[in-house]
Amino acid sequence: MSLSIQGKTAIVTGAANGVGLAIARHFVDRGANVMFADRDKARLADECGDIEDDKGQVRYFAGDLREKLTIENLVSATIDAFEQIDILVNASRQVLKTDPLDPTDTTVEALLDQNMFPALRLSQLVAKRMIAHAEETGRSNEVAVGSIINVSSIAARRTHPELMAYSIGAAALDQATRSLALALAPHHIRVNGIAFGSLMSASLQESLNETSGLRDEIMQCTPMGRIASAREVTGAVQFLASDGAGFITGEVITIDGGRTLLDGVATAAH
């Protein structure tokens, strides 16, 4: 089967920087129509302005996806621009440190609100639109109606006390991936995820600059001996979005250079 996503329409959240931006740009390069979504309007405008768009492939939407109305507006804006949605990539995420012994610490709630609930709600709304479009166009019996991909972390399985909230949010997102996969399988919508280890994002670079020895710590617990670039997840995301993964659903693919194969706990940066 083809790995092509050319001509398909995708929403990518967290698309102003890091892995979300890398995925969105990769999709544009592969011929997809892409709605870049993020809270950072200025950064979105800068990034999308740098992309040559002679074919009208690129749009951007700025808003806080923790708000239900914002999610509805994002879906409407994508339909207005491209008429349909074939792919959703939930790549928006935040990392906060937690004091696991402080009962007044609110980071668990904050990261569920940021890293899990927007992805779940947007997936539900996009899935409804995919189902309706398939019925309207007589495609409801086709093998491939749509693909949803959630960007998660190995922190869902390998944690650190300071990453408790981040780990809980990632684990919740992974379970949402599996639950939605079962619910949407009869509608020929696949739901999968990718879980990565340390990527050279802006936040990790900042942590590396602030914390002596952190780079060596990450290298030592990664069998492949390096930190991945954000671009290294894009091929896996494209595969999951394409017809080549047409019989894959409910899977969370690990991209961590072998890190989760080792014993021990995670470091405090992912």
N, C-alpha and C positions, 0 to 999 in steps of 0.2 A: 504494500500500500504506500501511497505518497506521503511524504513528510511536508508537503507544501501547505502553506497557509495563505498563499497569494489570493487576494480578492476577498478574504474573510474579514469580518469586522470584530475588533477586540476592544474591550475596556481594560485598561491597566491602571490600578490604583497605586499610590505611592510613587508616581511616575516623575516626580520633580528631581529625584536624586537616587543614588545607590542602585540597588538591584532592580527596583521598579523602573527606573529610567533606562537601565541597560536592557531590560526585557522589552519595553515599549519601543526603543530605538531598533532593536533587533527585529521586532515584528514589522516595523516600517520598512527596514532594509529587505525583508522577505516578501514585500508586496501586500501586506495587510493594511486595512484601514484601522487607525488606532485613535481612540479617545484617551488622552493622557489626563489622569485625574489625581489631584493632590490638594492639600490645603494652601500650599505656597504659590499664590498666583503669580508673583513676580518671577520666581524661579521657573515656573511652568512656561511663562511667556518667553523667557530667555531661551530655555531649552528648545521649545517648539519653533521659535523664530530662527534657530540655527539649522533646522532641518529643511532641506529643499523639498517643496511639496507641490510640484507642478501638477500632480495628479489628484490633488485634494484629499490625500490620505490621512492627514493629521488634523485633529482638533484637540482642544484642551478644555478642561472643566475644573474650576477652583471652588472648593467648599469643604466644610467639615463633615466627613462621612459618619460621624457619630450622631448626626441629626437625620432622622428618618426622611424629612422633607428634602434634604440635600441629596439623599440617595435616589429618591423619586425623580428629582430634577436631573440628576446625572443620567439616569436611564432615558428619560424623555429627550435630553439633549443629544444623546447618541442616536436614538431612533430618528430624530429630526435631521441629523447630519448624514446618516448612513443607511437608514431604513430598517436595519435589523442588527442583531447582536449574535455572533457565532461563538465568541470566546470571552470569558471573563478571567482576568488574572488579579487576584487579591494579594497585592504585594506591599500594601501599606502596613508599617509596623513601627513600634517604638520600643526602646530598651530603657528601663528604669531599674535602679538598684533598690533592693528591699531590705528592711531590717526585719528578719523573720520572727524575732522575739518581741516586737513592739506591737501591742494590740491596737494602737492608734495609727499604724502605718496603713495608708490607703492605696498602695501601689497595685495590689491585686485587683481591686475594683477598677483602677485607672487603666491597667493594661488589658483587662477583659473588655472594657469599653472601647479601647483603641485598637487592639489587635485581633479580637474575636468577633464581637457583635457587629461591627460594620461589614466584615466579610460575610458573616452569616446572613444578615439582612439583605445585602446587595445580591448575594447568590440566590436567595429566595425570590427576589423581585426580578432579577434577570432570567431565572429559570421560568417564571410565569410568562415572561415575554417570549422566550424561546419556544415554549409550548404553544402559545397563541399564534405565533408567526408560522410555526410548522402546520398547524391546523388550517390557517388561512390560505397557505400556499399548497396544501395537499401533500406536505412532506412529513406528516406525523408518523408514518410507517417506515421512514428511512432509517438506516442504521446510524447515521450521524446527524443529530439535530443540534447539538451544542457541546461545548467543553468548558468546565470551570476548574481553575487551578488555584489552590491556596498556597501561598508562600509561608512556610513554617520554619522551624528550627530544631536542631538536635537537642536543644534544651528541653524539649518535651519529654525526652527519655534520659538525658544525662544532665543533672542539675548541679547547682552551686547555691549555698544559702543566700547569697546576695542576688541571685537570679530567680528567687522563688516566684515572684509575680510573673516574670517573663516566661518561666517554665510552665506555670499554670495556664497562662494565655495560649502558649503554643500547643500544649496538650489538649486544651479545649478545642482549638481550631482543628487539630488532627481528628478528633472525634466527630466534630461537625462535618468534616470531609467524608468520613466513612458513613455517617448517618444519611447525609444528603445523597451520597452515591447510591445507596439502596433505594431511597425514596424516588430518585429521578431516573433510575435505570429503565423502568417501563416506558419512560418518555424518550429514551435514547439520548439522554443527556449524561455525559460522563463527568464525574467529580474526582479529582486527584489532587495531590499535593507534592511539594518538594520541601525537604528539610535539610538545611545546610548548616555547616559549622561556621568557622570564621571566614568572613569575606572582608576584603579591604574596602569597607565603606567609609564615609566621612566620620561616622561616630567611632568606628574602630580605630581609624587613624588618629583621632583625637585621644582615645584611650592609650594608644601606643606611645603618643608623645608625652602623656601625663604619667604613665606608670612604667618605671624602670623594670626591665626584665620580662615584661608581658609578651613581647614578640618571641623571645626564646621559649617561654612557657608554652605558647601556642604551637610553636614549631615542634617541641619535644613530644607533645601529645597528639600530633598529626603524623601518621606513618609516611605520608608523601612529603613531609618536611617543608611545607610552605603554606602561605595564606592564599586562598583563592581570590581571584578578581570577580567582580560582580558579573562580568560577561560569561563566566564559566557555568552559570546556571541557565543561561538563555537557550542553549541547545536542548536541554532537558525539558524546558517549558514548551519550546516549539514542538518537540516530539509529542508531549502530552496533549497539545492543542490540535495536532494534526490527525488525519485519518489513519496514519500509521499506528496510532495507539487506540484504534477503534474498539478493541475488546478489553481495554484496561480501564477499570474504574475502582474507586475506593482505595487506591494505593498512595502511599506517601514515600516518594523516592528520596533516598538519602544521598546527599552530595557533600561529603566531608573529608575526602582524602583518606578514608579508613579510620577516622577518629573514634567512631562509636564501636569499633572492633576491639578497642583497648579497654582494660579495666580502669576504674577511677572516676572522678567527677569532672564536670566541665569546668573550664576557666570562666572568669567573669566577663568575657566579651565574646559576642557572636555576631 
